[in-house]
Amino acid sequence: MEHSSGPGGKLNLMNGALQARPKPQAREQWSNKLEFLLAVAGHIIGLGNVWRFPYLCYKNGGGAFFVPYVLFLFTCGIPLFFLETSLGQFTSQGGITCWRKICPLFEGLGYGSQVVVLYTGVYYIIILAWAFLYLFSSFSSELPWASCNNYWNTENCKELSKSNITEYSPEKSTSPVIEFWERRILGLSEGIEQIGNVRWDLALCLLLAWIICYFCVWKGVKSTGKVVYFTATFPYLMLVVLLVRGLTLPGAKNGIIFYLYPDPTRLKDPQVWMDAGSQIFYSYGVCTGVLTALGSYNKYENNCYRDCVYLCLLNSLTSFVAGFAIFSVLGFMAYEQGMDISMVAESGPGLAFIAYPRAVALMPLPQLWAIFFFIMIIFLGLDSEFVYHEALVTAISDMYPSFFQIGHRLTVISVCNFFVFLFHSQGGLYVFQLFDYYACSGMTLLTFAILQSICVGWIYGADRLYDSIEDMIGYRPWPFMKCCWKYLTPAICTGTFIFSLVKYTPLKFNNVYEYPWWGYAIGGFFTLSSTLLVPLWMIYLVGTTPGSMFRGRDWVRSIFLDGTCLTWQNHSDPSLSWRGLLFTEIERKFQHKGPVLMFIYKLVPLMFKTWLRLCDEHHVMVKC
């Protein structure tokens, strides 16, 4: 039994006593626009800009790689980026409950994306632990990976220099930087079957990274918004310092030429287009719900359209400039050792923890440049890491607002990082590569991109979202964005998804070690654990929604459209049957859409009416 208690809320009558129902807390907001911009910039401008884009550009035809890259940027990257950010700002909800308001049938997209966020957070926290250990190792009189005079070195260790480069054989010798990475940092075992012991120095670095991340998000956007002033800008300072230093080194010009020299013939290779698409999804952080969570803390009138365009251009520009900083140093290393630059160019962890450390060891004052580089890596990873945590906490808090308040952020982060110690065992790198290849799979993100484009473009309605955006920012965005949501983005993502399936090859560690069958089974579980949540949620919702799909419009409405959405509000006539309602919706969707879609508009109702008539004849359907 309830009694009114005035404007503040209601009173519940329980056990003869009146108890005040707690008021829902007002949603937090960024203190100003700059905090939002820096938080998003810190999220999207990360390790992929430094250790992935430059290598892909060099590998796939230099300057010619920008052709597919720009195509994917404007047809998939920016439209999806804007879609997710505006969705969060309009609904003021995180990555799960925003879909509940837009289309309950697709709420599984939110659950699946949060699993990907959890996996990606694990991925970044491991890299942070490695980077911290490298940073601490840089504070020494001599860089420990610069010579073979350490206790972890083997008799096969050979320092690279011009004097002995002709005697160096990768089959018979190893470099000190590789031995430092495999024997000192990782203590690498022979395979995933030999997990071995935990590397406690790495575990302590992991604990340090975890503590820093917690204090970055412990007060929600109030703390995150202040931290990003430093964490999002300091990497740019380090990048500029490394860029200036790299361009002044001998051999830097050759590295830049390798980076940008165009080879148009590479555009004939479909793999080049696949790499461009995967880099857009990897770098822009789309289809994970993070942008939705960050956008949900915006003021309703914020011009998210302009913000998204500027942030996307900044992200791509940063990737381009980072290539100069990386390849100028790699060109110097190739010059110093008398090697071809193709022998030293790497991507991913191989660049951050092998190639670049080897290069700085050849510079004057190597400790200084190593410290600068690993500080940059730490801040790039730290930004992404705590924003992933913030997005995950936001999604859970919006689902259970009465329990998951700020005080429970420690619980969420603890659960997220509980099993990460497995990655810091002697066989941890094998688990990490398996995790990277399958858990953070590009095919999963492509699937989510296709589904959310269909959901917003066709079910909720791109025009309706445009109406909502116009209400927020005061004008309608460029119509090309709507065209991408409905046609270009799902079509291109579907083609890329099919090609990735055709080109799929099982993971091999260092292209040599083959995982056991159960290793690939674990990898498959990582991929399916996020992707399958979408159809499983659809089945669950259909099975648990009261009523029958044959009984009326309330069932259809509850499955596809939440009552808070704009989609069905224009049909306020209670006497209108659900059949008439559905036909009215179909007519509205397809009118003025050209001859092909008009034919579909005529055909679909005809088929549907035939199905209804058959159902009525067999007494399957009851009229509303």
N, C-alpha and C positions, 0 to 999 in steps of 0.2 A: 504494500500500500504506500502511495506517495502523497506528500503534501507539498504545496508550493512554499518556497522559502524566499520569494522575491527574485530579483534579477540575478542573484549570484548562483543559483542552482536549485536543487531539490533536496527534500528530507525523506529518508527512508524510514518506515515504521518497522522495526525489527525487535521481536521479543518485548513489545510494549514500550520500547524506548525509541526516541527520535535520534537518528544518526545522520549527520551531514554527509552527503555524497561529495567526494573530493572534486574540485573544479579541474577540468583539463588545463594543463599548462599551455600558455601561448607558445607557438613555435618560435624557436630562436631565429635570428636573422643576422646576416653579415653586418658588421658595424658600418661598412661603406662598400662601395663598388670595387675599390682596389683590392680589398681582401678576397672577394670572389675571383677577380681576375688572376691574382697571384696564386690562389689555391688551385684553380684549374690549370694555370700555366705550370705549376709545380707538378701536377699530376701527369700531364701529357708530355712535358719536356723532361724526358728521363734518359735511362740508359740506352734505349733504342736509338735515340738521336745521335749518340756518340759512338756506340760500338756496332750498330747494325746498318744504319742508312749509308754511311760512307763506303763500307765494304760492298753493299749491294750495288751502289752506284758504279764503283770500279769494276765489279764482276760482270755487270749487265750492260756494258757499252758506254760507260762514262756519261757524257752529256746526253746521249740518246735515251738513257734511262728516265730522264725527266718527262718524256712523252707519255709513257704509260702511267708514271707517277702522278702527273698533273691530271690526267684523265680520271684516275681513281679518286684523286683528291676532290674534284668538283662534282663527281657523280655519286660517290659513296661517302667519302670522309666528311666533308662539310655538311651535306644533308643529314646524315645520321647524327653528327655532332649537334647540330641545331635541333633536330627532333627530340633528342634525349634531354637536352638542357631546357628547352621550352616546355617539355612535358613536366619536368620537375618543378619549374617555376609556376606553371598553371595549376597543377594539382597540389603543390606544397607537400608532396609525399616522396618517400624514398623509392628505391628500385623495385620493391615488390608491390606495395599498396597503390602506387601510381597506376599500375595495370588493372588493379581491382576497380579503380574508378573509371578507367577508360573502357576496358572490356574484360570482364571477369574470366572469360574462357581462356584468355592468354596470360593469366596471372602466373602460370608456370614459367613464362619468360623471366619474371622477376626472381623466382626461386633458382632457376638455372644460372642466371647471371650472378647471383650472390655466391653460388658454389665456385664459379670462375674467379670471383673476387677473392674468396678464401684461398684458392689455389695460388693465385698470383701474389697474394700477400706472403705466402710461404716462400715462393720463388724469390721475392725481393729481400726478405729478411735473411736468407742464406747468403746472398751476394753481399749484403751489408756486413755480415760477420767476416767473410773473406777479406773485404776491403779494409775493415778495421785492423785485422791482423797484419795486412800488408802495410798499412799506415804506421802502426807501432814498430814494425820491423825497419821502417825507413829512418827512424831516429837512431842511427848507428854511425860509427866512424867510416864504415864501408858498407855499401848495400849488400845484404847477404846473398842476393842472387847474381852478384857481379863476378864472383870467383868460385873456384872449386875447392877452396880451403876450409870447408865447413864439415861438421861431423856427419851431416846427412848425405854428403856427396859420395859418389861411387868412383871406382877407378876408370869408368868410361866417361866421366865428366871431362869436357874439353871446352875451354873458353874460346869464343869466336873473335877473330881479329883478321886483319888483312894478311898477316904473316902466316896464319895456319888455315885459312879458309879452304885452300886447295886440298888440305889433308883431312878436312872434316867430312865425315860420312855419317848421315843420320842413322844408318843401319847399325853402325858400330859405336857411335858416340852419342852422348846427350849433352845439351847445353846446361850451364848452371841455373838458368832461369827456369827450365823445365823441371830440373831436379828439386829446386826450391818449391815449386808449385806442387809437384806430385809427392815428394818425400817429406818435406818440412811442413807444408800447409795441410795437405790432405792425408798423408800417410797411406797412399792409395793401395788397395788390395788388388788381387788378381781378377776379381769379378764380383757381381752382385751377390753371388752365393756366399761370399766371405765378407759379411758386414763388418766384422771386427769390433774393436773398442771405440768408444767415443773419444774424439780429440778434444780434450778439456780446455785447451787454449781457445779453440774455436767456439766451444760451448760458452765460455766466459764472454767472448766477443758477441755472441748471439744474445746473451743476457743483457749486455750493454745496449745493443741495438733495440732490444725489446723495451727496456726501461725508457729510452729516449722517445720511442714511438708512443708509449703510454702517456708520457707527460705532454706530448704534442696534441693529444686528443682528449685528455682527461676532463676538460670542461667544455667539450663540444666545440662548436664553431667559435666560441669566445677565445679559446686557447689556440685552435687551429688558425684562426684569422690573424693572430698576432705572430705566430711562429713563421708563417709563410713570408712575412716581410723579409726575413733573413734567409730562410732555406730556399726560397724561389729565386732570389736575386744573387746570392753569393756564388752559385755555380757559373753564372755569367761572367763574374769577375775572374774566376779561375780559368774559364774558357778563353777569355780575352788574353790573359797572361800567357797561357800555353800557346795560343795562336801567334802572338807576337814573337815569342821565343822560337817557335817552330819555323816561322817564315824567315828568320835570320840565320838558320843553320845551313851549312853546305849540303847540297843534295835535295833541299826542300823543293826546288823547282821541278825536279823529276817526279817527286811524289805527287805534286799537284797535277802534273800532266797525266800521270797514271789515273788519278782520281776523276778527271773531267774529260779526257780526250774522247770525243764521240766516235762510236762505231755503230753506224745505222744498221748494219747487217744483223746485229744482235736482236733487233726488233722482230725478226722472223721467228725467233725462238719463243714458244708459248711460256716457257719457264720465266722469262723476263717479265712478262705481264703478271704471272702468278706472284713473283717476288714483289712487284710494285703494289699489288693489292694487299698482300699480307703485311707489308710495311705500313700501309695506311691504317689498317686495323690495329696493328701492334702499337703504333706510335700515338694514335689519336684516342686510345682508350675507350672506343665505342663498344656498345653491346655488353657492357659490364654493370650498368646501373650507377656507376660512379658519377657521371655527369648529371644524371637525374637527381642524385642525392645532393650534390653541390648546388645545383640550380634551385632545389626546393627551399633553400635558405635565402633566396633573393627576395627583394621587395616585388610586389606584384607588377608594378609599373616599370621595372627594370628593362632596358632595351637589350634583351638577350640576343636578338638577331645580330646587331652590330658587334656585340661582345664575341659571339661565336666566330664570325668572319675574321675579326682581328686576331683572335687566339689561334685559329687554324693557320693563318698566314705566318704568325710568329713562330709556330711550331715547325713549319716547313723551312722557314728561313734559318732557324737554329740548327736544324739538321744539315743544311747546306754549308753553313759556316763551320760547324763541327768537323766536317770532312776536311777542310783546310788545316785545322789544328792537328788532326790525326795523321793525315797523309804527308804533311810536311815533315813530321817527326819520323814516320816510317821511311820516307825518302832519304832522310839523313842517315838512318840506320843502314839502309841498303848501300849508301855511298861509303860509309865507314867500313863496312865489311866486304865491299866489293861484290855484292850479291844483286840479283835481280829483285825488284820490289815485289814481284809476284810470290817470291819465296818467304816474304816476311808479312804479307798482308793477311790478316785474319779478322774474324768477327766474333761477337759474343764474348763470353768469358775468356776465350783465347786471346783476344785483343787486350782486354783490361788487365789480365794477370800473367800474360806471357810476352806478347809482342811489345806493348808499350813499356813495361818495366825493363825489357831488354834494351829498348831504345834509350831510355833515360839513363841507364847505366853507362852509356857511352858519352854523355854530356858532361861539360864542366858543372861542378856543384850538383851531382846527381841526386843527393838526398833532398835538396830543395825542390827540384822538379818532381820527384817522386811524391813528396808530401803534398804538393799542389794538386797533382793528378788524382791521388786517392781521396783527398778532401772533396774534390769535384765529384768523383764517383759516389762517395758516401752521401753527399747532399742530393745528388740526382736520384739515388735510390731511396733516401729517407723521405723525400717529398712524396714520391709515389706510394711508399709503404704506409705512411700514416694517413694518407688520403683514402687508401683502400680500407683501412680500419675504420675510418670515419664513415665511409659509405656503408660498410657492413653493419656498424652500430646503428646508423640512421635507419636502415631497412628494418632491423629487428625492433628498434624503439617505436617505429611507426606502427608495427604490427601489435606490439604489446606495450603501449605507452604507460600503463600503470606500474609496470615492473621494471622495464629496461630504461631507467632514467640514467642520469650521468653517473651515479654511483656504481652502476653495474658495467661500466666500460672495461674495468679491470677483468671482470669475469669473461667477457667476450674475447678480449685480446689473449687471455690465458688459454682459453680453449683453442683459439686459432693457432697458437704456437706450441701447444703441448707436445705434439709428435715431431716437431722440427728437429729435435736432437738426433733423430735417425739419420738426417742428412749430414751430420757432422761426425759420423763414424768413418772408419777406414774405407768402407764401401759406399760412402755417402754420395760420391760423385756419380756413380752408376744410377743411384736412385734419383738424383737431381736431373740427369739427362733424360731419364724415363719420364719424370714429372714434367719437364720442359716440353718434351716432344708430344705428350699425350694430354696432360691435364690442362695446359694452356694452349690447346690445339686451335689453329686457325679455322678448321672446319666447324668447330663449335660456334665461334663468333660469326662465321658466315651464315650458319643456320639461324642464329638469333637475328641477324640483320635482315634476312629474308622474311622471317615471321613478323618482326615488329614493323617492317615496311608495309606488309600486307594488312596487319592489324590497324595501323594508323591510316594508311592510304585508302583502304577499301571498306573496312568494317566500321571503325569510328568515323572515318571520313576526313580526307585531307582538307576539304573546304571548311569543315567545322573547326578543325584545329587552327586553320588560318583565321577564322573568325575570332577564336580565343586569343591568338597571338595579336591580332589587330586591337582587341580590347586591352591587351597588356601594353603594347608599345605605341599604339596610336596610328599605325599604318600597316598595310599588308606587305609581307616580304616579296621578294622577286618570285614570280610564278614558276621559274625553273626549279625551285626547291620542291614545290608540290609535284611537279612532273617527275622528279627523281624519286620521291617517296612512292609514287604509284607505279612507275614503269621502269625507269633506268636502274635504280638501286637494286630492286629485287631481281631484275633480269641479269645484270652484271654479276651480282653475288651468286646467282644460281649457276651461271656459266663457270665462274671461278670455282665454285664448290664441286661441280662435276669434273672439272679438269684436275682438281686436287685429289679426287678419288681415283681417277685414272692413273695419275702419276705417283700414287702412294707407294712408298717402299718402307719396310720395317726398319726401325731404328738400329743402327750399329754404333757402338761406342768407338770414337776415333776412326770410324769406317773399317774397323777390324773386328772388334769383339761383338759377338752375337749373343743376345740375351737368351736365357732359357725360356721355355714356353710359358711358364708361370709369370715371368717378367712382362712378356707381351700381354698376358691376361690382365695383369695389374694395370698396365697402360690403357688397355681397352676399358677397364672399369673407370679409370680417371675420366676418359672422354665421355662415356655414356652416363656417368653419375650426374653430369650437368645437363646434357642434351635431352635425356629421356624424361627429365622432370616436366618438360612441356607437354608431351602427349599423355603422360601419367596424370598430370593435373586435369587435363581436359576430360579424361575418362572418369576421374574422381568427381569432378564437378557435375558432369552429366548424370552420374549414378546417384549422387546425393541430393541434387536439387529437387525439392518437393514438386509433385505433379508429374505430368507426362509430356513428352514432346508432341503428343497427339492431342493435348487438351487445351492449349490456348496460348495467348500472347504473353501472359505473365511468365510462363516457362521460358519462352524465347527471349523475352526481355531480361530475365534474371541470368541467363547464360551468356548472352552477348553484350548486354548493355546495362550498366548500373543506373539506378534511378537518378543519381546526381549528375549524370552526363547530359549533354545537350541533345543527344541524337534523337530521342523519341519525345521530347517535351512538346514539340509542335502538334503532336497528335493527342490533343487533350479530350477529344470527344469520347466519352465512356461507352457510347452506343456503337462505336466502330468496332467491328469484329476483328479478331487478330489476323484473320485472313486478309480483310480489307486493309488493315494496317501494314501487313507485309507487302501487299501489292503496291500500296502507296509508296513505301520505301523503295521498292525495286524501280518504280517509275521515276521517282526523284533521282535515284542514283544514275540512271542511264539516259535521261532526257538531255538533248543537245550534245550528245557525245559522238556523233558521226554515224554513218550507215552501218558499220560493222557492229558497234555496240547497240545501236537501235534494233538490229536483227536479234541480238541476244536478249534485249529487253522484251521483244515480242515472243521469243521462243521460251524463255524461262518461265514466265507466268503460265503459258499454255501447258507446259509439262507439269508445272506444280498444281494447276487446277485439275488436270487429269488424275494426278496422284491423290488429291483430296477427294475427288469424286469416288475413286475406287475405295478409299478408306471409309467414306460415308456408307457406301453400299454394303460393306462388310461390318458396319457398326463399330469401326475401330475408333473413330473420332467423335467426340462430344462437342457440340457447338458451345461457344462462350456465351 
